[in-house]
Amino acid sequence: MIGNLPKNILAYSAVHSDYQGKWFGQELIQPATRYSDGDLALHNKEDNPD
């Protein structure tokens, strides 16, 4: 199982509901994908609480 884990894990990111759908989430995650060395795991939920 350990061999299947990605090298990088983005555990939490959140955007307040007033700003969802306005690319803020993408702006938060893009640097992580640029600067991570290897695979990156992200679990995204559409219904995150405020």
PDB file of N, CA, C and O in Angstrom:
ATOM      1  N   MET A   1       0.825  -1.204   0.000  1.00  0.00           N
ATOM      2  CA  MET A   1       0.000   0.000   0.000  1.00  0.00           C
ATOM      3  C   MET A   1       0.861   1.257   0.000  1.00  0.00           C
ATOM      4  O   MET A   1       0.511   2.229  -0.669  1.00  0.00           O
ATOM      5  N   ILE A   2       1.959   1.268   0.718  1.00  0.00           N
ATOM      6  CA  ILE A   2       2.805   2.459   0.791  1.00  0.00           C
ATOM      7  C   ILE A   2       3.296   2.858  -0.593  1.00  0.00           C
ATOM      8  O   ILE A   2       3.391   4.050  -0.887  1.00  0.00           O
ATOM      9  N   GLY A   3       3.608   1.902  -1.443  1.00  0.00           N
ATOM     10  CA  GLY A   3       4.095   2.213  -2.777  1.00  0.00           C
ATOM     11  C   GLY A   3       3.080   2.930  -3.644  1.00  0.00           C
ATOM     12  O   GLY A   3       3.454   3.512  -4.662  1.00  0.00           O
ATOM     13  N   ASN A   4       1.807   2.908  -3.276  1.00  0.00           N
ATOM     14  CA  ASN A   4       0.756   3.552  -4.062  1.00  0.00           C
ATOM     15  C   ASN A   4       0.474   4.986  -3.633  1.00  0.00           C
ATOM     16  O   ASN A   4      -0.306   5.677  -4.289  1.00  0.00           O
ATOM     17  N   LEU A   5       1.080   5.442  -2.561  1.00  0.00           N
ATOM     18  CA  LEU A   5       0.818   6.799  -2.085  1.00  0.00           C
ATOM     19  C   LEU A   5       1.553   7.813  -2.954  1.00  0.00           C
ATOM     20  O   LEU A   5       2.691   7.573  -3.356  1.00  0.00           O
ATOM     21  N   PRO A   6       0.910   8.946  -3.247  1.00  0.00           N
ATOM     22  CA  PRO A   6       1.591   9.983  -4.026  1.00  0.00           C
ATOM     23  C   PRO A   6       2.679  10.640  -3.191  1.00  0.00           C
ATOM     24  O   PRO A   6       2.655  10.584  -1.962  1.00  0.00           O
ATOM     25  N   LYS A   7       3.613  11.251  -3.862  1.00  0.00           N
ATOM     26  CA  LYS A   7       4.711  11.928  -3.178  1.00  0.00           C
ATOM     27  C   LYS A   7       4.222  13.181  -2.452  1.00  0.00           C
ATOM     28  O   LYS A   7       4.786  13.559  -1.425  1.00  0.00           O
ATOM     29  N   ASN A   8       3.191  13.819  -2.967  1.00  0.00           N
ATOM     30  CA  ASN A   8       2.662  15.067  -2.401  1.00  0.00           C
ATOM     31  C   ASN A   8       1.166  14.927  -2.172  1.00  0.00           C
ATOM     32  O   ASN A   8       0.456  14.345  -2.993  1.00  0.00           O
ATOM     33  N   ILE A   9       0.694  15.460  -1.060  1.00  0.00           N
ATOM     34  CA  ILE A   9      -0.739  15.441  -0.752  1.00  0.00           C
ATOM     35  C   ILE A   9      -1.156  16.847  -0.335  1.00  0.00           C
ATOM     36  O   ILE A   9      -0.586  17.425   0.590  1.00  0.00           O
ATOM     37  N   LEU A  10      -2.145  17.385  -1.017  1.00  0.00           N
ATOM     38  CA  LEU A  10      -2.732  18.664  -0.623  1.00  0.00           C
ATOM     39  C   LEU A  10      -3.932  18.319   0.246  1.00  0.00           C
ATOM     40  O   LEU A  10      -4.971  17.892  -0.257  1.00  0.00           O
ATOM     41  N   ALA A  11      -3.783  18.505   1.558  1.00  0.00           N
ATOM     42  CA  ALA A  11      -4.776  18.003   2.496  1.00  0.00           C
ATOM     43  C   ALA A  11      -6.032  18.865   2.544  1.00  0.00           C
ATOM     44  O   ALA A  11      -7.140  18.328   2.521  1.00  0.00           O
ATOM     45  N   TYR A  12      -5.892  20.164   2.608  1.00  0.00           N
ATOM     46  CA  TYR A  12      -7.061  21.031   2.736  1.00  0.00           C
ATOM     47  C   TYR A  12      -6.893  22.299   1.910  1.00  0.00           C
ATOM     48  O   TYR A  12      -5.817  22.897   1.877  1.00  0.00           O
ATOM     49  N   SER A  13      -7.944  22.689   1.261  1.00  0.00           N
ATOM     50  CA  SER A  13      -8.044  24.017   0.666  1.00  0.00           C
ATOM     51  C   SER A  13      -9.518  24.379   0.704  1.00  0.00           C
ATOM     52  O   SER A  13     -10.380  23.511   0.576  1.00  0.00           O
ATOM     53  N   ALA A  14      -9.798  25.630   0.875  1.00  0.00           N
ATOM     54  CA  ALA A  14     -11.197  26.041   0.983  1.00  0.00           C
ATOM     55  C   ALA A  14     -11.381  27.429   0.400  1.00  0.00           C
ATOM     56  O   ALA A  14     -10.490  28.276   0.463  1.00  0.00           O
ATOM     57  N   VAL A  15     -12.550  27.640  -0.164  1.00  0.00           N
ATOM     58  CA  VAL A  15     -12.939  28.947  -0.683  1.00  0.00           C
ATOM     59  C   VAL A  15     -14.320  29.243  -0.113  1.00  0.00           C
ATOM     60  O   VAL A  15     -15.234  28.428  -0.238  1.00  0.00           O
ATOM     61  N   HIS A  16     -14.472  30.395   0.504  1.00  0.00           N
ATOM     62  CA  HIS A  16     -15.764  30.793   1.072  1.00  0.00           C
ATOM     63  C   HIS A  16     -16.821  30.764  -0.024  1.00  0.00           C
ATOM     64  O   HIS A  16     -16.533  31.058  -1.185  1.00  0.00           O
ATOM     65  N   SER A  17     -18.029  30.411   0.347  1.00  0.00           N
ATOM     66  CA  SER A  17     -19.109  30.263  -0.639  1.00  0.00           C
ATOM     67  C   SER A  17     -19.371  31.546  -1.435  1.00  0.00           C
ATOM     68  O   SER A  17     -19.819  31.474  -2.580  1.00  0.00           O
ATOM     69  N   ASP A  18     -19.104  32.705  -0.857  1.00  0.00           N
ATOM     70  CA  ASP A  18     -19.287  33.963  -1.592  1.00  0.00           C
ATOM     71  C   ASP A  18     -18.337  34.078  -2.783  1.00  0.00           C
ATOM     72  O   ASP A  18     -18.599  34.831  -3.721  1.00  0.00           O
ATOM     73  N   TYR A  19     -17.232  33.328  -2.742  1.00  0.00           N
ATOM     74  CA  TYR A  19     -16.203  33.437  -3.779  1.00  0.00           C
ATOM     75  C   TYR A  19     -16.059  32.177  -4.625  1.00  0.00           C
ATOM     76  O   TYR A  19     -15.204  32.121  -5.509  1.00  0.00           O
ATOM     77  N   GLN A  20     -16.879  31.174  -4.367  1.00  0.00           N
ATOM     78  CA  GLN A  20     -16.811  29.950  -5.158  1.00  0.00           C
ATOM     79  C   GLN A  20     -17.276  30.222  -6.580  1.00  0.00           C
ATOM     80  O   GLN A  20     -18.151  31.056  -6.816  1.00  0.00           O
ATOM     81  N   GLY A  21     -16.677  29.507  -7.519  1.00  0.00           N
ATOM     82  CA  GLY A  21     -17.028  29.679  -8.917  1.00  0.00           C
ATOM     83  C   GLY A  21     -16.361  30.870  -9.573  1.00  0.00           C
ATOM     84  O   GLY A  21     -16.706  31.232 -10.698  1.00  0.00           O
ATOM     85  N   LYS A  22     -15.408  31.488  -8.882  1.00  0.00           N
ATOM     86  CA  LYS A  22     -14.727  32.674  -9.416  1.00  0.00           C
ATOM     87  C   LYS A  22     -13.233  32.433  -9.571  1.00  0.00           C
ATOM     88  O   LYS A  22     -12.451  33.384  -9.571  1.00  0.00           O
ATOM     89  N   TRP A  23     -12.825  31.179  -9.704  1.00  0.00           N
ATOM     90  CA  TRP A  23     -11.440  30.781  -9.983  1.00  0.00           C
ATOM     91  C   TRP A  23     -10.493  30.914  -8.801  1.00  0.00           C
ATOM     92  O   TRP A  23      -9.295  30.689  -8.970  1.00  0.00           O
ATOM     93  N   PHE A  24     -10.973  31.271  -7.603  1.00  0.00           N
ATOM     94  CA  PHE A  24     -10.079  31.374  -6.451  1.00  0.00           C
ATOM     95  C   PHE A  24      -9.476  30.020  -6.093  1.00  0.00           C
ATOM     96  O   PHE A  24      -8.292  29.937  -5.766  1.00  0.00           O
ATOM     97  N   GLY A  25     -10.269  28.973  -6.149  1.00  0.00           N
ATOM     98  CA  GLY A  25      -9.760  27.634  -5.849  1.00  0.00           C
ATOM     99  C   GLY A  25      -8.648  27.235  -6.795  1.00  0.00           C
ATOM    100  O   GLY A  25      -7.634  26.679  -6.374  1.00  0.00           O
ATOM    101  N   GLN A  26      -8.835  27.515  -8.062  1.00  0.00           N
ATOM    102  CA  GLN A  26      -7.803  27.204  -9.053  1.00  0.00           C
ATOM    103  C   GLN A  26      -6.531  27.996  -8.766  1.00  0.00           C
ATOM    104  O   GLN A  26      -5.427  27.467  -8.895  1.00  0.00           O
ATOM    105  N   GLU A  27      -6.681  29.250  -8.380  1.00  0.00           N
ATOM    106  CA  GLU A  27      -5.515  30.077  -8.063  1.00  0.00           C
ATOM    107  C   GLU A  27      -4.767  29.549  -6.839  1.00  0.00           C
ATOM    108  O   GLU A  27      -3.552  29.719  -6.737  1.00  0.00           O
ATOM    109  N   LEU A  28      -5.478  28.913  -5.914  1.00  0.00           N
ATOM    110  CA  LEU A  28      -4.832  28.329  -4.743  1.00  0.00           C
ATOM    111  C   LEU A  28      -4.086  27.044  -5.090  1.00  0.00           C
ATOM    112  O   LEU A  28      -3.016  26.777  -4.542  1.00  0.00           O
ATOM    113  N   ILE A  29      -4.642  26.260  -5.988  1.00  0.00           N
ATOM    114  CA  ILE A  29      -4.100  24.935  -6.274  1.00  0.00           C
ATOM    115  C   ILE A  29      -3.019  24.956  -7.352  1.00  0.00           C
ATOM    116  O   ILE A  29      -2.119  24.116  -7.322  1.00  0.00           O
ATOM    117  N   GLN A  30      -3.078  25.870  -8.283  1.00  0.00           N
ATOM    118  CA  GLN A  30      -2.080  25.901  -9.361  1.00  0.00           C
ATOM    119  C   GLN A  30      -0.638  25.970  -8.857  1.00  0.00           C
ATOM    120  O   GLN A  30       0.202  25.238  -9.380  1.00  0.00           O
ATOM    121  N   PRO A  31      -0.304  26.806  -7.873  1.00  0.00           N
ATOM    122  CA  PRO A  31       1.084  26.799  -7.394  1.00  0.00           C
ATOM    123  C   PRO A  31       1.499  25.442  -6.816  1.00  0.00           C
ATOM    124  O   PRO A  31       2.648  25.028  -6.971  1.00  0.00           O
ATOM    125  N   ALA A  32       0.582  24.761  -6.159  1.00  0.00           N
ATOM    126  CA  ALA A  32       0.911  23.441  -5.611  1.00  0.00           C
ATOM    127  C   ALA A  32       1.260  22.466  -6.727  1.00  0.00           C
ATOM    128  O   ALA A  32       2.181  21.662  -6.582  1.00  0.00           O
ATOM    129  N   THR A  33       0.541  22.527  -7.828  1.00  0.00           N
ATOM    130  CA  THR A  33       0.842  21.621  -8.938  1.00  0.00           C
ATOM    131  C   THR A  33       2.136  22.019  -9.636  1.00  0.00           C
ATOM    132  O   THR A  33       2.859  21.156 -10.135  1.00  0.00           O
ATOM    133  N   ARG A  34       2.429  23.288  -9.675  1.00  0.00           N
ATOM    134  CA  ARG A  34       3.665  23.752 -10.315  1.00  0.00           C
ATOM    135  C   ARG A  34       4.902  23.365  -9.518  1.00  0.00           C
ATOM    136  O   ARG A  34       5.906  22.945 -10.093  1.00  0.00           O
ATOM    137  N   TYR A  35       4.835  23.502  -8.210  1.00  0.00           N
ATOM    138  CA  TYR A  35       6.024  23.338  -7.374  1.00  0.00           C
ATOM    139  C   TYR A  35       6.158  21.958  -6.743  1.00  0.00           C
ATOM    140  O   TYR A  35       7.186  21.665  -6.132  1.00  0.00           O
ATOM    141  N   SER A  36       5.156  21.112  -6.875  1.00  0.00           N
ATOM    142  CA  SER A  36       5.287  19.765  -6.323  1.00  0.00           C
ATOM    143  C   SER A  36       6.202  18.942  -7.218  1.00  0.00           C
ATOM    144  O   SER A  36       6.200  19.088  -8.440  1.00  0.00           O
ATOM    145  N   ASP A  37       6.970  18.090  -6.595  1.00  0.00           N
ATOM    146  CA  ASP A  37       7.904  17.231  -7.310  1.00  0.00           C
ATOM    147  C   ASP A  37       7.315  15.824  -7.338  1.00  0.00           C
ATOM    148  O   ASP A  37       7.466  15.074  -6.374  1.00  0.00           O
ATOM    149  N   GLY A  38       6.658  15.465  -8.409  1.00  0.00           N
ATOM    150  CA  GLY A  38       6.025  14.156  -8.505  1.00  0.00           C
ATOM    151  C   GLY A  38       4.517  14.277  -8.484  1.00  0.00           C
ATOM    152  O   GLY A  38       3.958  15.354  -8.687  1.00  0.00           O
ATOM    153  N   ASP A  39       3.867  13.150  -8.234  1.00  0.00           N
ATOM    154  CA  ASP A  39       2.409  13.110  -8.216  1.00  0.00           C
ATOM    155  C   ASP A  39       1.863  13.933  -7.057  1.00  0.00           C
ATOM    156  O   ASP A  39       2.510  14.084  -6.021  1.00  0.00           O
ATOM    157  N   LEU A  40       0.655  14.460  -7.255  1.00  0.00           N
ATOM    158  CA  LEU A  40      -0.027  15.259  -6.241  1.00  0.00           C
ATOM    159  C   LEU A  40      -1.437  14.722  -6.096  1.00  0.00           C
ATOM    160  O   LEU A  40      -2.151  14.580  -7.088  1.00  0.00           O
ATOM    161  N   ALA A  41      -1.851  14.418  -4.861  1.00  0.00           N
ATOM    162  CA  ALA A  41      -3.202  13.936  -4.597  1.00  0.00           C
ATOM    163  C   ALA A  41      -4.030  15.069  -4.006  1.00  0.00           C
ATOM    164  O   ALA A  41      -3.565  15.811  -3.141  1.00  0.00           O
ATOM    165  N   LEU A  42      -5.256  15.189  -4.485  1.00  0.00           N
ATOM    166  CA  LEU A  42      -6.186  16.196  -3.985  1.00  0.00           C
ATOM    167  C   LEU A  42      -7.574  15.584  -3.973  1.00  0.00           C
ATOM    168  O   LEU A  42      -8.021  15.024  -4.974  1.00  0.00           O
ATOM    169  N   HIS A  43      -8.251  15.689  -2.847  1.00  0.00           N
ATOM    170  CA  HIS A  43      -9.642  15.249  -2.747  1.00  0.00           C
ATOM    171  C   HIS A  43     -10.492  16.506  -2.680  1.00  0.00           C
ATOM    172  O   HIS A  43     -10.363  17.302  -1.749  1.00  0.00           O
ATOM    173  N   ASN A  44     -11.347  16.680  -3.653  1.00  0.00           N
ATOM    174  CA  ASN A  44     -12.154  17.889  -3.753  1.00  0.00           C
ATOM    175  C   ASN A  44     -13.613  17.555  -3.482  1.00  0.00           C
ATOM    176  O   ASN A  44     -14.147  16.594  -4.036  1.00  0.00           O
ATOM    177  N   LYS A  45     -14.260  18.344  -2.631  1.00  0.00           N
ATOM    178  CA  LYS A  45     -15.679  18.165  -2.346  1.00  0.00           C
ATOM    179  C   LYS A  45     -16.424  19.423  -2.762  1.00  0.00           C
ATOM    180  O   LYS A  45     -16.040  20.534  -2.394  1.00  0.00           O
ATOM    181  N   GLU A  46     -17.472  19.244  -3.516  1.00  0.00           N
ATOM    182  CA  GLU A  46     -18.260  20.390  -3.968  1.00  0.00           C
ATOM    183  C   GLU A  46     -19.098  20.978  -2.841  1.00  0.00           C
ATOM    184  O   GLU A  46     -19.429  22.164  -2.872  1.00  0.00           O
ATOM    185  N   ASP A  47     -19.442  20.170  -1.851  1.00  0.00           N
ATOM    186  CA  ASP A  47     -20.349  20.611  -0.791  1.00  0.00           C
ATOM    187  C   ASP A  47     -19.619  20.903   0.521  1.00  0.00           C
ATOM    188  O   ASP A  47     -20.156  20.614   1.590  1.00  0.00           O
ATOM    189  N   ASN A  48     -18.421  21.461   0.468  1.00  0.00           N
ATOM    190  CA  ASN A  48     -17.701  21.810   1.690  1.00  0.00           C
ATOM    191  C   ASN A  48     -18.496  22.842   2.479  1.00  0.00           C
ATOM    192  O   ASN A  48     -19.096  23.740   1.889  1.00  0.00           O
ATOM    193  N   PRO A  49     -18.507  22.725   3.813  1.00  0.00           N
ATOM    194  CA  PRO A  49     -19.221  23.725   4.623  1.00  0.00           C
ATOM    195  C   PRO A  49     -18.477  25.051   4.640  1.00  0.00           C
ATOM    196  O   PRO A  49     -17.264  25.100   4.433  1.00  0.00           O
ATOM    197  N   ASP A  50     -19.212  26.119   4.888  1.00  0.00           N
ATOM    198  CA  ASP A  50     -18.593  27.463   4.985  1.00  0.00           C
ATOM    199  C   ASP A  50     -17.786  27.582   6.250  1.00  0.00           C
ATOM    200  O   ASP A  50     -17.194  28.630   6.508  1.00  0.00           O
TER     201      ASP A  50
END
